[in-house]
Amino acid sequence: MKIEKEVIFNVNKAKVWELLTNPSITKQYMFGCEVLSNWEVGNTILWKGYTEEGKEVIYVKGEIIECKKGDKVTFTMFDPNMEIEDIPENYLNLTYELIEINNKTLLRLTQGNFATVTQGKKRYEESLKGWEMVIPIMKQIVEH
């Protein structure tokens, strides 16, 4: 149970990298969440947003496993608000890989393995639905 998506953006790789790593841009498509990280291996990554009441919430936390800035990043991810145990076995990996082809960029997104985590089926379905909502917005932001 893995999510694998390939999306072509009609812009160069640098613009897609910016889309994925700039908090003021992620806030526009990732349900109001800013991605916070220095993109160094071993360091944290947080997706921070606010509730309707204005309370700050960390919606996703994890650690950078691999990062080749501008090309590829892999990080672990866990929603601390789910009522499941915060143990390494419940973290998922998400990889963004960027390949530039004729001034366009292919984003290869891989998330999983949902089969190995608690509530895997539910988390898989929610993530799949989330990506289907977010990807068109990502394209719209970066291509206009």
MOJOQUI-V621477 format. One line per field, one symbol per residue. ss: DSSP state (a for helix, b for strand, c for the rest). A space follows every 50 residues. Layout:
# MOJOQUI-V621477
ss->???
This chain:
# MOJOQUI-V621477
ss->ccbbbbbbbcccaaaaaaaaacaaaaaaaccccbbbcccccccbbbbbbb cccccbbbbbbbbbbbbbcccbbbbbbbcccccccccaaacbbbbbbbbb bccbbbbbbbbbcaaacccaaaaaaaaaaaaaaaaaaaaaaaac
